Amino acid sequence: EALQQTSEPAFRRLDLFYSAGSARAELGGAPTMAEVDRISSRARDCRASNEYEASWNSFVHGPLLDLAQYTSRHRMQVDVANLTTAQLSTHLKPRLATSDRPAQGKLVDFAILLRRSPAIDQGYFDLPLEDGSNTKTLNHTVHAPCIMRPIAVSIETKREGEGGVEGRTQLSVWVAAHFTRLEELVRRRLDKHAPPPVLPPLPLVLVQGATWSLLVAQRDSAGKT
């Protein structure tokens, strides 16, 4: 009752509850009320102060992703990384539809990575060096924290109520380069006359303030994402 009286209307969902014996428990542990309250309070503050994206990332999005990873039953297989300074590998920047110029290196903010394993390490060590550098990478970026950990989920964040179109554009450019990199890796194992590889869909997340949306990208046989 006390919680209901103090909850902000925007965060009040009295129709939802968590049961430790439900199917939700199969995904991992539940955060404590104190942890949830801390992040919710930060989100309310960011909303009230009309904070910019960097503040949302620092006080809400980053801590929430960290908490989700920590309580997940898969926490030993995945990591969360901040990719706000990551750049696309130059040769993987997709071409603009209106010209032959490469698109700008649109960025994402976070990613869920697969942790290193013997199989992943072997795949990394078998790679050739990137053109013009002494670096190898499993991904479509040479951002140091993720060159040896494959990106599984890419996450773009925006301040609340803004940047939906821009965020989708950034994710589109980013994931197009991701597909191209995966094709490069698969083709190294195929005959040069083999048809284009069929790649699995890639999950993406677009965050606007406290709203999280799941998107799924697919590349067709014609190479269109």
Buried (B, 14 or more C-beta within 10 A) or exposed (E): EEEEEEBEEEBEEEEEEEEEEEEEEEEBEBBEEEBBBBBBBBBBEBBEEEBEBEBBBBBBBBBBBEBBBEBBEEBEEBBBBBBBEBBBBEBBBBEEEEEEEBBEBBBBBBBBBBBBEEEBEEBBEEBEEBEEEEEBBBBBBBBEBBBBBBBBBBBBBBBBEBBEEEBBBBBBBBBBBBBBBBBBBBEEEEEEEEEBBEBEEBBBBBBBBBEEEEBEBEBEEEEEB
